[in-house]
Amino acid sequence: MPFRFPRVACLLVGAPLLLVGCGGSPDAPITGRADRFEQPWLQLGSQNLRVDTVVGDARPVRDANGIFRVSVPVRNVTDLELHIDYTYTFTDENGTEVNRYPGVLHIPSRQTAEAVGNASSPAATKFRLALSYPRIN
């Protein structure tokens, strides 16, 4: 009778080999977990922040003076209060940066807060939003 490798041994040897290639590049941008679709204008600072939040649809508007304003809901899906730094980067139609707008969100457990920002000039046509946990030195 031929030797048969035990199934448990196959799992113990095979499982680590499958995980080796699943890490991805450590420098790849981390996209947000959206309610409905991917958001190319959103970048997160960590995988933990992606797991802890759900980011809603952006609501861009222009005011009476032509200033571009954006509001984005960020929902905390944890049992802890979250403190999140955010920065909007506004650009013109050529991709040239117009200005940056920083802010801080304090979101109670299982609640939603709005990340709000505005451009400094009517020339702004696009935006990017970066969310990250505050850096502790």
HELIX and SHEET records of a PDB file:
HELIX    1   1 ARG A    7  VAL A   20  1                                  14    
HELIX    2   2 GLN A   47  ASP A   52  1                                   6    
SHEET    1   A 4 LEU A  42  LEU A  44  0                                        
SHEET    2   A 4 LYS A 126  SER A 132  1                                        
SHEET    3   A 4 LEU A  82  THR A  91 -1                                        
SHEET    4   A 4 GLU A  97  ILE A 107 -1                                        
SHEET    1   B 3 THR A  53  VAL A  55  0                                        
SHEET    2   B 3 PHE A  68  ASN A  76 -1                                        
SHEET    3   B 3 ARG A  59  ARG A  62 -1                                        
SHEET    1   C 3 THR A  53  VAL A  55  0                                        
SHEET    2   C 3 PHE A  68  ASN A  76 -1                                        
SHEET    3   C 3 THR A 112  ASN A 118 -1                                        
END                                                                             
